[in-house]
Amino acid sequence: MTEKVALTPKTHTAPPAKFSHGVRKGNILQVAGQVGFLPAEEGKPPTPAGPTLREQTLQTLANVKAILEEGGASWEDVLMIRVYLTDTGHFAEFNELYNQYFEHLAEVPAARTTVYVGLPAGLLVEIDALAVLG
């Protein structure tokens, strides 16, 4: 049986409940929903990268990438990305940021974007990803 390994990069705080930031089992790596918190600082609560969609999106993508790398993956291994925005008015700006961020990929992952109103106050975007290695 293949071992299941929970992933928490040094840049992330321990999850606030019984879940993992990411899990790898065999060649499958699932990144849990990430938000735009700055890298963790000992003794300080999680802090959003800034109030703008741009700041939070770029930090959220960096947080997803950190978990991918912790599990031995890269964006090239990602098959699916799910994006949750808190405002329908952010779709165009998010798509522009997304396109710029992934312009280097030869093959882009499948993606789904939806509006979700359950994020903590001040957070504008959440992203999760599924990667298959090898």
Residue pairs with C-beta under 8 A, 6 or more apart in sequence:
2 25
2 26
3 25
4 23
4 24
4 25
5 23
5 24
5 25
5 71
6 20
6 21
6 22
6 23
7 20
7 21
7 22
7 23
7 24
7 29
7 67
7 70
7 71
8 14
8 15
8 20
8 21
8 22
8 70
9 21
9 66
9 67
9 69
9 70
10 40
11 39
11 40
11 63
11 66
12 21
12 39
12 40
12 63
12 66
12 67
13 37
13 40
13 46
15 21
15 32
19 32
20 32
21 31
21 32
21 34
21 67
22 29
22 30
22 31
22 32
22 67
22 68
22 70
22 71
23 29
23 30
23 32
24 30
24 71
24 72
24 73
27 132
27 133
27 134
28 130
28 131
28 132
28 133
29 67
29 68
29 71
29 72
29 73
29 77
29 130
29 131
29 132
29 133
30 128
30 129
30 130
30 131
31 64
31 67
31 68
31 128
31 129
31 130
31 131
32 67
32 128
33 82
33 84
33 126
33 127
33 128
34 60
34 63
34 64
34 67
34 126
34 127
34 128
35 48
35 56
35 60
35 63
35 119
35 120
35 123
35 125
35 126
36 48
36 49
36 50
36 55
36 56
36 57
36 58
36 59
36 60
36 63
36 123
36 124
36 125
37 46
37 47
37 48
37 49
37 59
37 63
38 46
38 47
38 48
38 49
38 59
40 46
48 55
48 56
48 59
48 122
48 123
49 55
49 56
49 58
49 59
50 56
51 122
53 90
53 93
53 94
53 97
53 124
53 125
54 93
54 97
56 123
56 124
56 125
57 94
57 97
57 98
57 124
57 125
58 97
58 101
60 125
60 126
60 127
61 101
61 127
64 127
64 128
64 129
65 74
65 75
68 74
68 75
68 77
68 78
68 129
68 131
71 131
71 133
72 133
73 131
73 133
75 102
75 105
75 109
76 105
76 106
76 107
77 131
77 132
77 133
78 109
78 129
78 130
78 131
79 109
79 110
79 130
79 131
79 132
80 109
80 110
80 111
80 112
80 129
80 130
81 109
81 110
81 111
81 112
81 127
81 128
81 129
82 111
82 112
82 113
82 114
82 127
82 128
82 129
83 94
83 98
83 111
83 112
83 113
83 114
83 125
83 126
83 127
84 113
84 114
84 115
84 116
84 119
84 125
84 126
84 127
85 91
85 94
85 113
85 114
85 115
85 116
85 124
85 125
86 115
86 116
86 117
86 119
86 123
86 124
86 125
87 115
87 124
88 115
90 124
90 125
91 113
94 113
94 125
98 111
102 108
109 129
116 126
119 125
119 126
